[in-house]
Amino acid sequence: MSIRVPKKTTAVASRSLAPPPSGRKAFYTVAELALRWSLSQRPIRRLIEQGAIVEHRIGRAVRVSAANVALFEARCAQDL
């Protein structure tokens, strides 16, 4: 049985995985928002369906931009 040695990765692969220069995320998944707001994923999906949060689809993946998250949180803070 032979042992496979992984090939060396190129600098392009490591550059694409780097965080944005500001250190903040550009997009959040539904699961990440659920953790951030201490909710399950279903209320997040309902907010997206109702149009309260703007989504971005990348293929089948649903993402919410950090700017839209900030706008939504600001609107919720005003309601308090």
TANOR-V878253 format. One record per residue. N is the residue number from 1. SS is DSSP state (2 for helix, 1 for strand, 0 for the rest). OMEGA is omega in whole degrees, 0 to 359 (999 if undefined). Layout:
N:SS:OMEGA ; N:SS:OMEGA
This chain:
1:0:183 ; 2:0:179 ; 3:0:178 ; 4:0:177 ; 5:0:181 ; 6:0:178 ; 7:0:178 ; 8:0:178 ; 9:0:180 ; 10:0:179 ; 11:2:180 ; 12:2:181 ; 13:2:181 ; 14:2:180 ; 15:2:182 ; 16:2:180 ; 17:0:182 ; 18:0:178 ; 19:0:178 ; 20:0:183 ; 21:0:182 ; 22:0:182 ; 23:0:179 ; 24:0:177 ; 25:0:177 ; 26:0:181 ; 27:1:177 ; 28:1:171 ; 29:0:177 ; 30:2:179 ; 31:2:179 ; 32:2:177 ; 33:2:178 ; 34:2:177 ; 35:2:182 ; 36:2:184 ; 37:2:180 ; 38:0:178 ; 39:0:169 ; 40:0:183 ; 41:2:184 ; 42:2:177 ; 43:2:178 ; 44:2:179 ; 45:2:177 ; 46:2:177 ; 47:2:178 ; 48:2:179 ; 49:2:180 ; 50:2:180 ; 51:0:179 ; 52:0:177 ; 53:0:180 ; 54:0:180 ; 55:0:173 ; 56:1:179 ; 57:1:175 ; 58:1:190 ; 59:0:177 ; 60:0:182 ; 61:1:178 ; 62:1:178 ; 63:1:177 ; 64:1:183 ; 65:1:179 ; 66:2:179 ; 67:2:179 ; 68:2:176 ; 69:2:180 ; 70:2:178 ; 71:2:180 ; 72:2:180 ; 73:2:178 ; 74:2:178 ; 75:2:179 ; 76:2:179 ; 77:2:179 ; 78:2:181 ; 79:2:181 ; 80:0:999
